[in-house]
Amino acid sequence: MKKYSLILLVQIIFLIPCIAQDNLQISKFIQPVSEVNIFRTEGYYNWGGSIVKGNDGMYHLFYSRWPKSTNFTGWLLFSEIAHAVSENPTGPWEFKKTVLEGSGKGNWDAITAHNPKIKYFESKYYLYYISTNMGENQDYSENDLMDISLTGYNHPKWKILRPNQRTGVAVANSLDGPWQRQDQPLIEPSGPISTLTVNPAVDQGKDGRYYMIVKGDKPNETRFIRNQAIAISDNPDGPFEIQPDPVIDYLDTEDMSLWYDEKREIYYGIFHTPEGFIGLVSSTDGIKWQKASEYQIMPKEIKMKDGTTLKPDRLERPFIYKENGELITLGLAAKQGDESFIIFIPLNK
């Protein structure tokens, strides 16, 4: 009897490491930041970023920016995706060049290029982004776009541009391009999201497939509430199929970033909410999601190395950069007054 008990105990011990454990505590890793960790560009609003390490040993940031002359609401009309480089994933960053802009009339991504995520899959670089257009038979000039931009959310044509937003991808063999766009968006709203598909977050799962979280409006909802949906594809450039179960539908959330944690065998999604915190959800299979063990990572404020606390008007677009399985950087986009910039928080165990 003792022999069989010993065998059972050994089997249990060997099984324990194989059980997915959602024990990630990002809040314990967060370090104070300095101006070196804040990326500003004169004359531009800088917004959400995504990092990849290149073959050159440098860190490459892809981010949104648009001229301050277009007002902050210019993100929907004049945003472009830019490329910056650094020797460190927490900065300082040096602007390199503009990578993508709106492709012009007649295309799904005619107007703006925004909210990028850069990924390296199958020996190629995939630049996921969002864009919009004015719809069929809609003629417009640059002056018309500027009028919409300066007027903002109350302009009648904003109600055309917003629901026409979709997610797409551009592919390149090198971080220097050229970037080949697809003729059509990657995914249309269905299931747990309606109206639009925006703010993509993509990673490869443990099964080799590709998992994408996208945001849309909550179906059959009169209030302004956004849902998060999960879509799956066998290929990084689609087609993606939205799954019936939402990632989040119990509160209004924005700006998911997604990664698969190989050590814990857990999928994680980081987000922000208008309620005022940066949050985390998790999943063992990438399909069924729940609040993570550390659901609220941090309030919307940043601890500085000089002992002060930065409390921006807005703190959004969280993203995680990991290297060799370890979380290295937590990035956030901040708006304070008429300035917007990207903050790179070091994560140290």
ZALUM-80110 format. One record per residue (C-alpha): residue in one letter; x, y, z. Coordinates in Angstrom, 3 decimals, m for minus. Layout:
residu, c1, c2, c3
A, X, Y, Z
...
//
This chain:
residu, c1, c2, c3
M, 0.000, 0.000, 0.000
K, 2.859, 2.354, 0.868
K, 4.471, 1.566, m2.486
Y, 1.356, 2.641, m4.422
S, 0.998, 5.791, m2.281
L, 4.600, 6.721, m3.078
I, 4.008, 6.216, m6.819
L, 0.892, 8.392, m6.661
L, 2.768, 11.117, m4.770
V, 5.561, 11.128, m7.379
Q, 2.990, 11.391, m10.171
I, 1.317, 14.365, m8.476
I, 4.654, 16.129, m7.990
F, 5.498, 15.785, m11.648
L, 2.040, 16.938, m12.706
I, 2.062, 20.148, m10.661
P, 4.421, 22.131, m12.966
C, 2.161, 21.265, m15.910
I, m0.894, 22.882, m14.362
A, m1.430, 26.456, m15.560
Q, m1.043, 28.866, m12.662
D, m2.380, 32.407, m12.910
N, m0.061, 33.916, m10.297
L, 1.322, 36.893, m12.230
Q, 1.713, 40.022, m10.065
I, 2.784, 42.818, m12.431
S, 2.319, 45.498, m9.764
K, 5.310, 44.078, m7.876
F, 7.596, 44.651, m10.874
I, 6.710, 48.298, m11.569
Q, 9.613, 50.737, m11.149
P, 9.613, 54.565, m11.014
V, 10.328, 56.411, m14.267
S, 12.287, 59.480, m15.318
E, 12.171, 61.744, m18.369
V, 14.421, 59.225, m20.152
N, 11.451, 56.852, m20.114
I, 9.037, 59.394, m21.643
F, 8.906, 59.791, m25.431
R, 7.745, 63.189, m26.675
T, 7.968, 64.741, m30.146
E, 7.719, 68.479, m30.694
G, 4.719, 69.442, m32.814
Y, 3.104, 65.986, m32.546
Y, 0.856, 63.990, m30.297
N, 2.558, 60.636, m29.633
W, 0.265, 57.753, m28.770
G, 0.157, 53.977, m28.225
G, 3.259, 51.979, m29.039
S, 4.525, 48.471, m29.622
I, 8.104, 47.181, m29.381
V, 10.068, 44.462, m31.145
K, 13.782, 43.654, m30.939
G, 15.542, 43.616, m34.298
N, 18.390, 41.522, m35.647
D, 20.575, 44.588, m35.137
G, 20.229, 44.255, m31.359
M, 18.265, 47.515, m31.226
Y, 14.723, 47.953, m29.959
H, 12.194, 49.171, m32.509
L, 9.109, 51.124, m31.510
F, 6.094, 51.496, m33.793
Y, 3.647, 54.122, m32.577
S, 0.938, 56.571, m33.620
R, 1.510, 60.273, m34.071
W, m0.368, 63.162, m35.662
P, 0.222, 66.928, m35.945
K, m0.897, 69.048, m33.023
S, m2.316, 71.490, m35.573
T, m5.142, 68.968, m36.173
N, m6.226, 68.909, m32.489
F, m6.203, 65.742, m30.415
T, m9.242, 64.490, m32.347
G, m6.962, 64.368, m35.393
W, m6.183, 60.750, m34.505
L, m9.178, 59.618, m36.576
L, m8.114, 61.563, m39.663
F, m4.399, 62.388, m39.649
S, m2.637, 59.752, m37.564
E, 0.374, 58.017, m39.082
I, 2.433, 55.077, m37.843
A, 6.021, 56.035, m37.087
H, 9.171, 54.057, m36.317
A, 11.701, 54.926, m33.592
V, 14.761, 53.080, m32.253
S, 16.565, 52.718, m28.943
E, 19.327, 50.691, m27.311
N, 16.976, 50.016, m24.401
P, 13.289, 48.977, m24.363
T, 12.561, 51.778, m21.885
G, 14.166, 54.525, m23.976
P, 15.346, 57.072, m24.827
W, 13.849, 56.788, m28.331
E, 14.962, 58.384, m31.579
F, 12.463, 58.952, m34.388
K, 13.485, 57.163, m37.577
K, 10.731, 57.567, m40.170
T, 7.020, 57.389, m40.965
V, 5.986, 53.870, m41.920
L, 2.274, 53.995, m42.806
E, m0.263, 56.715, m43.588
G, m3.807, 56.568, m44.919
S, m3.585, 54.993, m48.368
G, m6.014, 57.360, m50.108
K, m9.496, 57.355, m51.613
G, m10.978, 54.077, m52.754
N, m9.245, 51.914, m50.139
W, m10.516, 50.470, m46.878
D, m7.640, 52.240, m45.088
A, m8.013, 55.498, m46.998
I, m7.897, 57.804, m43.976
T, m5.443, 57.512, m41.047
A, m3.172, 54.715, m39.786
H, m3.423, 54.241, m36.046
N, m2.880, 52.060, m32.951
P, m0.162, 49.703, m34.253
K, 1.037, 46.379, m32.896
I, 4.317, 45.040, m34.332
K, 4.940, 41.262, m34.223
Y, 7.517, 38.847, m35.630
F, 5.992, 35.593, m36.873
E, 7.307, 32.972, m39.289
S, 10.386, 35.038, m40.293
K, 8.309, 38.091, m41.208
Y, 7.201, 41.275, m39.477
Y, 3.478, 41.896, m39.113
L, 2.310, 45.439, m38.443
Y, m1.310, 45.374, m37.276
Y, m3.127, 48.716, m37.371
I, m6.517, 50.375, m37.696
S, m7.878, 52.769, m40.289
T, m11.103, 54.133, m41.729
N, m12.710, 55.610, m44.840
M, m15.557, 57.911, m45.820
G, m17.645, 55.147, m47.408
E, m18.735, 54.701, m50.986
N, m19.521, 57.745, m53.131
Q, m18.168, 60.119, m50.501
D, m16.042, 62.830, m52.044
Y, m13.920, 65.009, m49.772
S, m10.911, 67.286, m49.748
E, m8.076, 67.809, m47.269
N, m9.936, 70.886, m46.059
D, m12.991, 68.718, m45.364
L, m10.868, 66.330, m43.303
M, m9.357, 69.215, m41.366
D, m12.825, 70.603, m40.636
I, m13.901, 67.224, m39.226
S, m10.695, 66.992, m37.213
L, m11.009, 70.451, m35.676
T, m14.734, 70.029, m34.965
G, m14.283, 66.592, m33.432
Y, m16.907, 64.172, m32.230
N, m19.861, 66.442, m33.001
H, m19.131, 66.702, m36.724
P, m21.818, 64.831, m38.744
K, m19.199, 62.923, m40.752
W, m17.593, 61.593, m37.562
K, m20.584, 59.251, m37.525
I, m19.435, 57.916, m40.894
L, m15.760, 57.598, m40.040
R, m16.126, 55.899, m36.668
P, m18.224, 52.868, m37.746
N, m16.034, 52.394, m40.837
Q, m12.982, 51.674, m38.675
R, m11.424, 48.254, m39.234
T, m8.264, 46.321, m38.378
G, m5.691, 45.438, m41.023
V, m2.102, 44.274, m41.350
A, 0.974, 45.195, m43.372
V, 3.754, 42.624, m43.829
A, 7.498, 43.045, m44.459
N, 10.637, 40.933, m44.478
S, 12.556, 43.721, m42.753
L, 11.777, 46.347, m40.137
D, 12.867, 48.867, m42.763
G, 10.112, 47.675, m45.101
P, 8.756, 47.844, m47.695
W, 5.401, 47.153, m46.042
Q, 2.838, 45.291, m48.111
R, m0.743, 46.087, m47.099
Q, m3.704, 43.817, m47.663
D, m6.488, 45.002, m49.950
Q, m9.146, 44.209, m47.347
P, m9.410, 44.502, m43.563
L, m8.588, 41.423, m41.499
I, m11.853, 41.073, m39.668
E, m15.472, 42.270, m39.582
P, m17.607, 42.722, m36.451
S, m19.687, 39.727, m35.381
G, m20.702, 37.764, m32.302
P, m19.867, 39.715, m29.124
I, m18.931, 42.952, m30.950
S, m20.749, 45.190, m33.413
T, m20.170, 48.339, m35.516
L, m16.347, 48.286, m35.793
T, m13.223, 46.152, m35.236
V, m10.332, 48.144, m33.786
N, m7.273, 48.103, m31.541
P, m5.887, 44.660, m32.416
A, m3.710, 42.642, m30.047
V, m2.117, 39.483, m31.461
D, 0.062, 36.616, m30.262
Q, 0.768, 33.017, m31.175
G, m0.756, 30.489, m28.819
K, 0.582, 27.231, m27.440
D, m1.263, 25.361, m30.218
G, 0.582, 27.308, m32.941
R, m2.514, 29.252, m33.952
Y, m2.824, 33.031, m33.814
Y, m5.077, 34.770, m31.316
M, m6.350, 38.305, m31.827
I, m8.323, 40.474, m29.428
V, m10.299, 43.274, m31.073
K, m12.672, 45.881, m29.703
G, m16.136, 46.777, m30.926
D, m19.395, 48.111, m29.587
K, m21.489, 45.963, m27.282
P, m24.419, 44.561, m29.297
N, m27.976, 45.514, m28.350
E, m26.731, 48.197, m25.977
T, m28.068, 51.764, m25.922
R, m25.248, 53.034, m23.703
F, m21.739, 53.705, m25.037
I, m20.042, 50.479, m23.952
R, m17.281, 48.612, m25.769
N, m16.755, 44.826, m25.734
Q, m13.589, 42.832, m26.340
A, m13.724, 39.766, m28.615
I, m11.232, 36.991, m29.392
A, m10.596, 35.784, m32.937
I, m8.436, 32.864, m34.078
S, m6.561, 32.089, m37.295
D, m4.133, 29.474, m38.567
N, m2.091, 32.273, m40.137
P, m0.833, 35.619, m38.804
D, m2.434, 37.457, m41.737
G, m5.800, 35.746, m41.402
P, m8.512, 34.956, m42.031
F, m9.520, 35.418, m38.388
E, m12.761, 34.022, m37.000
I, m14.393, 35.740, m34.026
Q, m15.387, 33.331, m31.240
P, m18.848, 33.517, m29.658
D, m17.668, 34.202, m26.089
P, m16.415, 37.731, m25.301
V, m13.119, 38.458, m23.582
I, m14.742, 41.287, m21.597
D, m18.397, 42.310, m21.641
Y, m18.983, 43.215, m17.986
L, m17.544, 46.743, m18.083
D, m16.442, 49.357, m20.613
T, m12.793, 48.740, m21.573
E, m10.278, 49.872, m24.162
D, m6.896, 49.123, m25.710
M, m6.141, 45.465, m25.037
S, m2.667, 44.019, m25.438
L, m2.260, 40.256, m25.538
W, 0.550, 37.811, m24.833
Y, 0.992, 34.120, m24.119
D, 3.016, 33.340, m20.993
E, 4.932, 30.136, m21.782
K, 6.070, 29.535, m18.192
R, 2.609, 29.788, m16.663
E, 0.815, 28.458, m19.760
I, m1.615, 31.353, m19.490
Y, m2.891, 33.915, m21.998
Y, m2.984, 37.455, m20.589
G, m4.748, 40.586, m21.773
I, m3.938, 43.998, m20.326
F, m6.372, 46.912, m20.743
H, m7.479, 50.238, m19.353
T, m10.929, 51.303, m18.270
P, m12.599, 54.704, m17.963
E, m13.269, 53.677, m14.365
G, m9.658, 54.563, m13.680
F, m7.315, 51.587, m13.574
I, m5.049, 49.392, m15.680
G, m6.409, 45.850, m15.526
L, m5.571, 42.272, m16.456
V, m7.605, 39.280, m17.655
S, m6.397, 35.727, m18.220
S, m7.271, 32.503, m20.002
T, m5.908, 28.963, m20.037
D, m7.070, 28.283, m23.608
G, m7.290, 31.733, m25.215
I, m11.060, 31.372, m25.621
K, m12.625, 31.438, m22.151
W, m11.492, 34.558, m20.280
Q, m11.808, 35.723, m16.695
K, m10.425, 38.362, m14.359
A, m6.768, 37.610, m13.613
S, m5.572, 36.899, m10.078
E, m4.250, 40.476, m10.097
Y, m7.175, 42.132, m11.833
Q, m6.287, 45.760, m11.032
I, m2.600, 46.295, m11.724
M, m2.321, 50.002, m11.017
P, m4.295, 53.225, m10.796
K, m3.895, 55.785, m13.570
E, m0.845, 57.482, m12.105
I, 2.916, 57.113, m12.552
K, 5.549, 57.157, m9.830
M, 8.573, 59.262, m10.794
K, 12.157, 58.721, m9.669
D, 12.233, 62.188, m8.102
G, 9.529, 61.117, m5.655
T, 6.642, 62.910, m7.368
T, 3.577, 61.309, m8.918
L, 2.455, 62.021, m12.474
K, m1.339, 62.030, m12.779
P, m2.175, 62.566, m16.462
D, m5.591, 63.583, m17.731
R, m5.641, 60.298, m19.644
L, m3.551, 57.121, m19.275
E, m4.352, 54.511, m21.912
R, m2.985, 52.054, m24.525
P, m1.157, 49.676, m22.137
F, 1.226, 47.222, m23.779
I, 3.734, 44.702, m22.491
Y, 7.129, 44.015, m24.025
K, 8.619, 40.667, m23.022
E, 11.963, 39.127, m23.869
N, 13.076, 35.532, m23.282
G, 9.794, 34.909, m21.511
E, 10.253, 37.733, m19.009
L, 8.170, 40.922, m18.804
I, 10.555, 43.840, m19.419
T, 8.502, 46.969, m20.099
L, 4.987, 48.256, m19.493
G, 4.134, 50.982, m21.990
L, 1.343, 53.523, m21.590
A, 0.090, 56.475, m23.615
A, m0.600, 59.625, m21.613
K, m2.317, 62.925, m22.301
Q, m1.720, 65.944, m20.093
G, m3.141, 69.257, m21.189
D, m2.258, 69.698, m24.855
E, 0.635, 67.225, m24.713
S, 0.543, 63.490, m25.326
F, 3.463, 61.107, m24.939
I, 4.376, 57.463, m24.387
I, 5.720, 56.253, m21.040
F, 7.930, 53.166, m20.759
I, 7.865, 51.713, m17.258
P, 10.715, 49.321, m16.352
L, 9.527, 46.010, m14.927
N, 12.062, 44.448, m12.577
K, 11.632, 41.414, m10.351
//
